[in-house]
Amino acid sequence: MKILARLAVAKLLLLSALGALAQGSNPTLQVIGTFQLPSTTVSFSPSGIGQSGVIVGSYSPKSGPPTLGFLRDERGRYVSLAYPGAYETFASGVNATSTVCGTYFDSQMFPHGWFYAAGSYSSFDYPGAFETFLNGINDAGDFVGNYATSSGDSGPFLDMGGTVIPFDPGVGTDATATGISSNGLITGSYYSGSTYESFIRETDGSFITGIQVPQDGVFYNLAAGINNQGYVVGSFRSISKGNSHEMAFVFQAPDTYILYSYPGSANTYFTGINDQNQIVGWYTTPKRDRKPRDHGLILQLEDSSREASRGK
């Protein structure tokens, strides 16, 4: 499959503390709020946001399994998610009906996909695979993830209406599919040989590759989610003068980047975006600060100049 050429040199839009963009830019970011999980949590990381603002993610409790999933509803109420009999459970994505997808590890530490809907759990394994990871789900119930078989076959896949479709961006190695929009756009990342870059799989099966924050010293660029307008969110590591830290980014093809670091944070990550352009993520505070170090983060991306959805 022919891969689209590397993107043109991007314009860099740096954010201030409240997320205001550089003069002359169209999109704007504003922090809606931050949140914490209950005091019984050691650490946590949100990973997805539904159309109504429902948020899912994973956390480490002070006692019990090493990792559990969580669902935070529109009112800020929490539900713990634990696949029955699993050693640990990770929640990755959620759709408009609050169906949650994720990955659990069994007692032998093999990963399997799972869903949670209307109070019930179900399991999913890619056909013939001994490893299955589920990373994102859209409102139609289509989902993406990764698989590996004992014969050495591995890579990202799309399940659309019950039909499993393996795919590859055609460049690099170790490709991972991390998010799918309501209109079928898919995002993920791959190893280029020197760093991790991100990709978009269009609804016609073509790819945009080489998505990389246009800044010196970037060690990796990991896409985490995408919405129906083609906005991709994720994080990257920047290394400068021997120091490294993680920052968040928003990308829209062909050439718009927004870089963001929550004021006073050590690291900032964007992990999901819905069709209302609400972004979920998290940030950590410096080690010298008192616990808790992990903080959930919700932002609003405004872009009045680009109301039309892509992929339609």
N, C-alpha and C positions, 0 to 999 in steps of 0.2 A: 504494500500500500504506500502510495506516495505521501511523504510527510511534508507539511508546510514548512517553508523556510523559517529560519530563526527570526524572531520578532525584531522589528526595527528598534533603534535606540529609544528607550523609554524616557518619558518625562517624569521627574521625581518630585513628588508632592509631600513635603514634610509637614507633620502635624505639630501644633502647639499643645499645651496642657489640656485644653478642652476639645481638642480635635479639629480646630479650625485649620483650613488648608491655606497654602500659599496663595497670595493675591493672583486673581485671574483664573483660578481653577473652578470647576463646576461642582464636584461632589463635596460634601461636608460630613464630618463625623462628630457625633455628640454622645457623651457618656450618659446612659439612662440610669444606671445604678450598678452597685456591686452587691455581692451576697456571700454568705458563709453557709457551710453545712453545720449540723449540730455539733456540740462540744465533744461528742464521742468519736469525732473524725480526726485522724492524724494528718492526712493530706487528701486532696481531691483535685480533679480536673474535669471541667465540663467538656463535652465533645459534640453536641448537636443541639439545634433549636428548631422546634416545629412552627407551623404557621401561626398558631395562637400564642406563642411565647413559651410553650412547654420546653424545658431544658433537660437533657440527659447527660450523664457522665459516669465517672467511676471514682471510688474513694477507698482509702485504707482505714478501716476501723481500729480502735484501740484493742479490741479483742474479737475473736472469731476468724473467719477466712481472711487471707491476706488482702483480697480486693473484692469489692462489691460494686454493683451498678446502682445508680440513683435516678429518680425522676423527680423534677421540681415543677409543680404545676403553675398555672398563671397567677395563683394567689401566694406563691412562695412556700407551699406545703411540700414536704418531701416523702418519697416512698423508696425504700431500699429494694434493690432487685438482685436476686440470687437464683441462678438456674439450679433446679433441684439436683442435689448430689454432686455439684461441681466443686472443685478445689478452689477456684476463684472465677469471678464473673466481671466482665467489662461491658459497659453499655456504650454504643458508638453513635447511633442515629435514631431519629424519631420523625414521624410524619404527622399529617394533619389530623389523623384519627388517634393519635397517641400510641400507635404501634411502634414499639422499640426494637431495634436490632442490636446485636453485639456478638461477642465471642466469649465462650467459657472454656476453661481447661478442666479436663476430667482428672480422675485420681492418678492416671499415668502421665499427666501433663501433655496430653494431646489436645489441640484446639479444635473447637466446633462452633458453628454459627448457631445463634438462637434468636427467637422472637418472643416478645411479650405483648399480648393484646387482650383486653377485656379480662384481665386477671389471670390469664393462662399462659404457660410457656410452651414453646415448641422448638424443636431442634432442626438444623439444616446442615447437611454435608454435601459439598461439591461431589458429583458422581465419581467414584473411584479414588477420591482423595483421602489421605490420612491427616491432612491439616486443612482447616477451613477457617477463614476470618471474614466476618461481616462488618463492613465499615460505614455503610450509608444506605438509607431507604428513602424513597420519594412517596408522594401522595397516592400514586397509582399502585403502590406496593412493590414496585420494581426495586431491586437492591444490587449493591456492588460489594465486592470483596476480593479476597485472594485465596488461592488454593495451592496445594502441593501434593503430588502423587508419589508413590513408591518408585515409579519408573523414572523419576526425575523431572517430570513435566510440572511446571508451576507458572503462576502469573496472575494477573487480575482477571476478573470476570464480571459480567452483567447477567442478572436473572430478570428477564422481561416477560411478564405474564406467564411464568413457569418454564420458559425456554432459557436454558443456560448458554451464554455466549462468551467464550473466552476471547480475550483481545490483548493486543500489545501495541504500545505507541510506536514501535519500529525503531527506536533509538535507545541506546544505553542498556542497562541491565537492572534487575531487582525492581521492576515496575510494581507500583501499588496503587489500587483504586481506592480513594478515600471518601468521595462524595458524589451524589447524584441529585440533580435538580428535578423539579416537578415536570419539566418538559424534556427530560432525558439527557441533559448535558452532564458529562462525567468529568471529574478532575482527579488528579493523583500526582505521583512523583516517580522518578527513576534516577538511577545512578549513571551519570554521564561519563564516568571514567576518572573524574577529578573532584566532582561535587554532586550534590543532589539537585536536580532541576524538576520543574513541574510541567504538567500537560493538561490540556482540555481535549476531551473526545466529543466532537460535535454529534448532533443527532443523525447525520448521514454517515457516521463512521470514520470521518476524516479527523485528523489530529492537528492541534497547535502544540508545538513542543518548544523547548528552550526557554521556558518561563523562568527567569532568574532576576532577582532584585538587582538593578543596575547600580551597584555600589562596590567599591573595592573592599576586599577582605571578607566577602561573603563565603561562609563555609558550606552551608546548605540552604535550600529553598524548598520547604515542604508545604504543599497545598493540602488543606483539610476539608474544605466545603465549597459548594457552588450553588448559586440560585438561578432562577429562570431568566434573569437579565445578563447572565454570564459573569457576574461578580464572583471572583475566587478569593477566598480568605485562607490564610495560613501563617507560617512563621519562618524566620530565618535566623541563622547565627552569624553575627558580625565579629570579626577578630581585628583588633586594632592595637598596635603597640604592645602585643603580648596579652592583652585583655580581651575576653570574649563575653558576649551577652546575647540573649535572644530578643528579637523584636517581632511584632506582628505586621502583616501586610494585607492590603486589598489590591487585587489586580483585575482589570478589564481589558480585553483585547481591543485594539492592537497595542496600545502604548501608554496606558494609564496605571501608575502605581501610587499607592498611598502607604507610607510607612508610619507605624505608630508604636509608641512606648508609653505605658501608663505613668503619669507623673510620680516620681519617687520609687518606682519599681526596680527590681533587679532584672527581671525578665518578663516579657509580655507575649501572649499567644492568642491568636484568633483560631477558633476551631469549628465554627459553623455559621451559616447565614441562611435566613429564610427569604421568602418572596416579598416580604414587607421591608426587606433590607435591614432587618434586625440582626446584629452580630453577637454571638456569644464567644467568650474566651475566658482567660484567667491570667493573673499576674502573680508574681512572687515578690515578697519584700526582702530587703537585704538580710543577711544572716545575723547581723548585729541587732536587728529588731526582735521584739518579743513575738512568740507564736500567737496566733497562727500565721504561717508564711504564705499560704495559698488563699487567693481571693477570686471568686467568680466575678465576671465582668460582662455587662450588657451594654451595647452601643447601638445607635441608630445612624445608618448611612443615608444621607439625603442627596438625591441627584435629580433635580427637576428637568434637566435637559435630556434625560435618557429614560423616558417612561415606558417606551415600547419594549416588550419582552423579546429576547433572542430565541431563535430556534423554532419559531412558529411559522 
